[in-house]
Amino acid sequence: MSLRVAVIGAGVAGLTTAWELSKDGHRVEVFDSNSGIAESASFASSGCVGTASLVTWDLAGLPLANPGLTGWLNPPAWARSFNGLGWLRQRMRHQTPERQEFLFKAASNLASLNLLQIKSLSPHLWQEMETSQGVLLLLQSDSDTQSLQKGLQHLKSTDTKWLELDRAATQAIDPALNIEAGLQAAISIPSDFVMNGRQWLTLIKGELLRMGAKFHLHTQVSALTPEGTFITNQADNVRHKHRFDVVVCATGASTTLLESLGMVLPLWKLDHCAISTPVREMLNTPSQVVMDVGKRVIISRTGLRLRASSGTPVMPGSHAQTVFRDLYKVLENWYPGAAQLHGSQALVQNWRATVTHTPDNLPLVGRSMHNKIWLNMGHGSRGWTFAAGASRLLANLISHRQSTIEPTPFSPLRNMLI
């Protein structure tokens, strides 16, 4: 049966939701308050696809600036707030080995489904994509190595292949890498990659328009009812009333709408930062995606631009100069001369966006407490690792189809019961 579906949000979660539902024959309309697609959390994210991000610093771990006791003794400002402490307390419930193993299995299943869905785009369109194959996890200390051990141990239960590299082997794989910046060793995950996310979403939008989907950009959803009715305000301040069979909330900005329906989800909003710059010298750029484990920075090149993304979150509204300073420093340390960071040709973009995190770091995917309201949100910093797979899972649930992965770990109701 064909349904009329409204998707609130035109980022990676929203567009992939619209894409999967349109492929199932539903009539989809996308609403977003921005003037274009992928202009918020999806604008300049790292775009990592695969399992590498599952073994690094935040798989239901504690996203503090420093690990261990140091992080607790000197927590960031957001962790010292009342709500931040409450969210961390919920996060602590997921720290047992058994719970971590369960979460990793669920996350890796979703990441695998995500990869299949991303690559299901038509081959002739996929050939246009700017991608960078392979991931290197850079280790500068024994502490860095230790922080990855649990994740790597979990990775052995999957089909993902990875290699331990010494300094010489690492430089053989990535000749431009400045190993004198403090490299001790590295982990290579050849199957993972990074892609130009906005480029991919632009291709998805084209496919959606071809399938008959409608876009309502620069349109703010101001009210939502359990019956699938909502009010929108457009740039001309004209209010419109819409009614759909299904409404999918696919953006962290819709939490206020959900709260008005009695749904207070334990989503914690934190800002993530990135810089994007033109390539100065191609020979000095990374040949693969690089993750500085200690500094929590991801460096990648897609096309003629370099991007450095920070995994250290900051409180919305607070200063982020230290985070941006570290991004510049890490990029120049590992790849000196690669980026056009200074001078009249330095077209550096400093990007900062608010991202919603769940206590267990798995997204909210499925039906809400109201039958017509569905969710695909709370992806944290792993939108590109999860969103397309989550959208396929959601589409199967809406269409009452069997899914290839178990949906229970991602149920929106699980966190409401914590």
C-alpha positions in Angstrom: 0.0 0.0 0.0 1.3 3.4 -1.0 1.5 5.9 1.9 1.8 9.7 1.9 5.0 10.3 4.0 6.4 13.5 5.3 10.1 13.5 6.2 11.3 16.4 8.5 14.9 17.1 7.8 17.0 17.2 4.6 20.3 16.0 5.9 21.8 12.5 5.4 19.1 10.8 7.6 16.2 12.7 6.0 17.3 12.2 2.4 18.2 8.6 2.7 14.8 8.0 4.5 13.0 9.7 1.6 15.1 7.7 -0.9 14.3 4.3 0.6 10.6 5.0 1.1 10.3 6.3 -2.5 12.0 3.1 -3.8 9.2 1.2 -1.9 6.6 3.1 -3.8 5.5 5.6 -1.2 4.7 9.3 -2.0 7.3 11.3 -0.1 7.6 15.0 0.7 10.7 16.5 2.5 10.6 19.5 4.7 13.6 21.5 5.9 14.0 25.0 7.4 17.3 25.6 5.5 17.5 26.9 1.9 19.2 23.7 0.7 19.9 20.1 1.5 22.6 19.0 4.0 23.2 22.5 5.5 23.3 21.6 9.2 25.0 18.5 10.8 25.5 16.8 7.4 27.2 19.8 5.8 30.9 19.2 6.6 31.0 15.9 8.5 33.9 13.5 7.9 31.8 11.2 5.6 33.3 8.0 7.0 31.7 4.7 5.7 32.6 1.4 7.3 33.6 0.1 10.7 36.7 2.3 11.5 34.6 4.8 13.5 33.2 2.0 15.6 36.6 1.1 17.2 37.7 4.7 17.9 36.9 7.0 20.8 33.1 7.1 21.3 31.4 3.8 20.8 29.2 4.3 23.9 32.3 5.4 25.7 32.6 8.6 27.6 33.2 11.5 25.2 35.4 13.5 27.5 38.4 15.5 26.3 40.8 13.2 28.2 40.4 9.5 28.8 40.3 7.8 32.2 40.6 9.5 35.6 42.0 12.7 34.0 38.8 13.1 32.0 36.7 12.8 35.2 38.9 15.2 37.2 38.9 17.8 34.5 35.7 17.4 32.5 34.6 19.8 29.7 32.1 22.5 30.5 29.1 20.6 29.0 29.8 17.5 31.2 29.7 19.8 34.3 26.1 20.9 33.6 23.2 19.3 35.3 21.8 17.8 32.1 25.3 16.7 31.0 25.8 14.9 34.2 22.4 13.2 33.9 23.2 12.1 30.3 26.7 10.8 31.4 25.0 8.8 34.2 22.8 7.1 31.6 25.9 6.5 29.4 27.6 4.8 32.3 24.9 2.1 32.3 26.4 0.8 29.0 30.0 0.4 30.1 29.9 -3.3 31.1 31.8 -5.7 28.8 28.6 -7.6 28.0 26.7 -4.4 27.1 29.6 -3.1 25.0 29.7 -6.3 23.0 26.0 -6.1 22.4 26.2 -2.5 21.2 29.2 -3.2 19.0 27.4 -6.1 17.3 24.3 -4.0 16.7 26.4 -1.0 15.4 28.5 -3.2 13.0 25.3 -4.8 11.6 23.9 -1.4 10.9 27.2 -0.1 9.4 27.3 -3.2 7.1 23.7 -2.5 5.9 24.6 1.2 5.5 27.5 0.2 3.2 25.2 -1.9 1.0 22.6 0.9 0.7 25.2 3.5 -0.2 26.6 1.4 -2.9 23.2 0.5 -4.3 23.2 3.9 -6.0 23.3 3.5 -9.8 26.8 2.6 -11.0 26.9 5.5 -13.5 26.1 7.9 -10.6 28.6 6.2 -8.2 31.4 6.8 -10.8 30.9 10.6 -10.3 31.6 10.3 -6.5 34.7 11.8 -4.9 35.9 9.1 -2.5 39.1 8.2 -0.6 39.7 4.5 0.0 41.3 3.0 3.2 41.6 4.2 6.8 44.7 4.6 9.0 44.4 4.9 12.7 47.5 6.8 13.9 48.9 5.9 17.3 51.3 8.2 19.2 51.5 6.5 22.6 50.8 3.4 24.5 47.6 5.1 25.8 46.4 5.5 22.2 47.0 1.8 21.5 45.3 0.8 24.7 42.2 2.9 23.9 41.6 0.8 20.7 42.1 -2.7 22.2 38.4 -3.3 23.1 37.2 -2.0 19.7 39.7 -4.1 17.8 38.9 -7.2 19.8 35.2 -6.7 18.9 36.2 -6.2 15.2 37.6 -9.7 15.1 34.1 -11.0 15.3 33.2 -9.3 12.0 34.4 -9.8 8.4 36.4 -6.5 8.5 40.2 -7.1 7.9 42.7 -4.9 9.6 46.5 -4.7 9.9 49.0 -3.6 12.5 51.7 -1.4 11.0 55.0 0.0 12.3 56.3 3.4 11.3 58.0 2.2 8.1 55.0 0.2 6.9 52.7 3.2 7.6 54.8 5.5 5.5 54.9 3.0 2.7 51.1 3.1 2.6 50.9 6.9 3.0 54.2 8.5 1.8 53.0 12.0 2.5 52.5 11.3 6.2 55.0 13.1 8.4 55.9 10.2 10.7 58.3 12.5 12.6 55.2 14.2 14.1 55.2 11.5 16.8 54.0 8.4 15.0 54.5 5.2 17.0 52.4 2.7 15.0 49.1 2.5 13.0 46.1 0.3 12.3 45.1 0.0 8.7 41.5 -0.8 7.7 41.6 -1.0 3.9 37.9 -1.7 3.2 36.7 1.5 4.8 36.4 4.8 2.9 35.3 8.4 3.0 33.1 10.1 0.5 32.0 13.6 -0.4 28.7 13.4 1.5 27.0 16.5 0.1 27.9 15.4 -3.5 26.3 12.0 -2.8 23.2 13.6 -1.3 22.9 15.9 -4.3 22.8 12.8 -6.5 20.2 11.3 -4.1 18.1 14.4 -4.4 18.1 14.1 -8.2 17.0 10.5 -8.0 14.2 11.5 -5.6 12.9 14.3 -7.9 13.0 11.8 -10.8 10.8 9.4 -8.6 8.3 12.2 -7.9 9.3 13.2 -4.4 8.6 16.8 -3.4 10.9 19.2 -1.5 9.7 22.1 0.8 12.9 24.0 1.7 13.1 27.1 3.7 10.0 25.7 5.5 9.8 25.5 9.3 7.6 22.9 10.9 6.1 24.7 13.9 3.6 22.2 15.2 3.0 18.5 15.1 0.1 16.3 16.2 0.0 12.5 16.9 -2.4 12.1 14.0 0.2 13.2 11.4 -0.9 16.8 11.0 1.6 19.6 11.2 1.8 23.3 10.6 4.6 24.9 8.5 5.8 28.5 8.3 7.5 29.6 5.1 9.7 32.6 4.4 6.7 34.7 3.5 5.2 33.9 7.0 2.3 32.0 5.3 1.1 29.2 7.5 0.2 25.9 5.9 -1.5 22.8 7.3 -0.5 19.3 6.2 -1.7 15.9 6.9 0.2 12.7 6.1 -0.2 9.0 6.7 3.3 8.9 8.2 5.6 11.6 9.6 9.3 10.8 10.0 11.4 13.0 12.2 14.9 12.8 10.8 16.7 15.8 12.4 17.8 16.7 15.9 16.0 20.0 15.5 12.7 18.1 15.8 13.2 17.3 19.4 11.0 20.3 20.4 8.2 19.0 18.3 8.5 15.6 19.9 8.5 17.0 23.4 5.2 18.8 22.6 3.8 15.3 22.1 5.0 14.0 25.5 8.2 12.4 24.1 11.2 13.4 26.1 14.0 11.4 24.6 17.4 11.3 26.3 19.2 13.0 23.4 22.1 15.2 24.3 23.0 18.0 21.9 26.7 18.7 21.4 28.5 20.7 18.8 31.1 19.2 16.5 33.6 21.2 14.5 35.6 20.8 11.2 37.7 22.8 8.8 37.8 22.4 5.1 40.5 23.9 2.9 41.7 23.8 -0.8 44.6 21.4 -1.5 47.9 23.3 -1.9 50.1 20.5 -3.1 48.5 17.2 -4.1 51.7 15.1 -3.4 51.5 16.2 0.2 47.9 15.1 0.8 46.9 11.8 2.5 46.3 8.8 0.3 43.8 7.4 2.8 41.6 8.6 5.5 43.6 9.3 8.7 42.3 9.2 12.3 44.6 10.8 14.9 43.4 8.6 17.8 45.0 10.7 20.6 43.8 14.1 19.3 40.4 12.7 18.1 40.8 14.3 14.6 39.9 12.8 11.2 41.8 14.0 8.2 40.5 13.2 4.7 40.8 14.4 1.1 37.9 14.3 -1.4 38.6 15.9 -4.8 40.6 19.1 -4.4 39.7 19.8 -0.7 41.1 18.6 2.6 39.0 18.3 5.7 39.9 17.9 9.3 37.0 16.9 11.6 37.1 16.9 15.4 35.7 14.1 17.6 35.9 16.4 20.7 32.4 17.8 21.3 31.8 21.3 22.7 28.7 22.7 24.4 26.4 24.6 22.1 26.9 28.4 22.5 30.4 28.0 24.1 33.7 29.0 22.6 35.4 26.5 20.3 38.7 28.2 19.6 40.8 25.4 21.2 39.1 22.8 19.0 39.7 24.8 15.8 43.3 25.5 16.8 43.9 21.8 17.3 42.4 21.0 13.9 44.8 23.4 12.2 47.7 22.1 14.2 47.0 18.4 13.6 46.5 18.9 9.9 49.8 20.8 9.5 51.7 18.4 11.8 50.8 15.3 9.8 50.6 16.8 6.3 52.8 19.9 6.2 52.3 21.9 3.1 49.3 20.0 1.9 46.6 22.6 2.8 46.2 26.2 1.6 45.8 27.5 5.2 47.3 31.0 4.8 47.5 33.8 2.3 45.1 35.3 -0.2 44.3 31.9 -1.7 43.3 30.4 1.7 39.6 29.7 1.4 39.3 27.9 4.7 35.8 27.1 5.9 35.3 26.8 9.7 32.2 24.7 10.3 30.3 24.0 13.5 27.0 22.2 13.9 24.9 20.7 16.6 24.6 16.9 16.7 22.3 14.8 18.9 23.7 11.8 20.8 21.9 8.9 22.5 23.3 7.4 25.7 24.2 4.1 24.0 25.3 5.8 20.8 22.9 3.8 18.6 20.4 5.9 16.6 16.6 6.0 17.2 15.0 4.1 14.3 11.4 3.1 14.3 7.9 3.9 15.4 7.5 6.3 18.3 4.8 6.1 21.0 2.4 7.6 18.5 1.5 5.3 15.6 1.9 7.8 12.8 5.2 9.4 14.1 8.4 7.6 13.2 12.0 8.5 14.0 15.4 8.2 12.3 17.6 10.4 14.4 20.3 10.5 17.1 23.1 9.3 14.9 25.7 11.4 16.8 28.9 11.7 14.9 28.3 8.6 12.8 25.6 9.9 10.4 27.5 8.5 7.4 28.3 5.2 9.1 24.6 4.6 10.0 22.0 6.8 8.3 21.5 5.0 5.0 21.3 1.6 6.7 18.9 3.0 9.3 16.7 4.4 6.6 16.5 1.0 4.9 15.6 -0.5 8.3 12.9 2.2 8.9 11.5 1.7 5.4 11.1 -2.1 6.1 9.4 -1.4 9.4 6.9 1.1 7.8 6.2 -1.3 4.9 5.9 -4.3 7.3 8.8 -6.0 5.5 11.3 -8.4 7.0 14.7 -6.7 7.7 18.1 -8.2 7.4 19.1 -6.9 10.8 17.3 -7.0 14.2 15.5 -3.7 14.7 15.1 -3.9 18.5 18.4 -2.3 19.5 17.5 0.8 17.7 13.9 1.2 18.9 13.1 4.8 19.9 11.2 3.4 22.9 14.3 1.8 24.5 15.8 5.0 25.7 12.4 6.4 26.9 12.3 3.5 29.3 15.8 4.0 30.8 
